[in-house]
């Protein structure tokens, strides 16, 4: 008579426990990365924001920028820049995504999607150089327009300003919006529109009562993603303006690496303020994504 298989008290075979242990072991490198690059920096920022960088004493002085209007200029510029580029990216990105979904030419859809994937990741110093060569004071497009009687810079446009940064940020915000809105638009079922037409609904009634309410949640969540993406951008803004436009990421960099204004404590406090905005945007997006998934998966 063969002996029974070895198992634990609850009847679970030891092989299952072994596989579970190996699976947990496979997540160990991920846990190490999360701890090293997320948890430890977060704790360090929080601790540094409440301690004097020279004496190590506990203090609230690092958050004094909250009561000084001049110290809040970086936040105001970042908020305005992020809002403007998000509105541009959201509006044009949604229109382009809808055009891609409505197109019956598969080649056009593939080319547009591929370009959006590339453009959404084209940022940093290369993007700053590209816009300097195109829309700078002596840029190719600027010179061409000037030769035809259109002087952008005499009309008040400056590439190295918040307005110029808005145009640059919109370059990657628009394709990013295209990429994140394509799945919700593609998930809209044709049967919903057919049912509305059978019931006598017009095109506008279908948009107002069916399409817009369903797409509003993923649209808002996508706008939050664009806003967080623009608010935390650093390399493009610094490469284009060399730090002359006061933004939160640039101000943090100046306080850490600067010789005259070296103040890591205030930099940590500014980073905490930036992190709060990021958490609100990403957390709001996660909640809205969960809600929209329930609708679009039906």
ABEGO torsion letter per residue (X at the ends): XBBBBBBBAAGBBAAAAAAAAAAAAAAAAAAAAAAAAAAAAAAAAAAAAABBAAAGBBBAAAAAAAABAAAAAAAAAAAAAAAAAAAAAAAAAAAAAAAAAABABAAAAAAAAAAAAAAAABBEAAAAAAAAAAABAABAAAAAAAAAGBBAAAAGBBABBAAAAAAAAAAAAAAAAAAAAAAAAAABBAAAAAAAAAAGBBAAAAAAAAAAAAAAAAAAAAAAAAAAAAAABAAAAAAAAGGABBBAAAAAAAAAABAAABBAAAAAAAAAAAAAAAAAAAAAAAAAAAAAAAAAAX
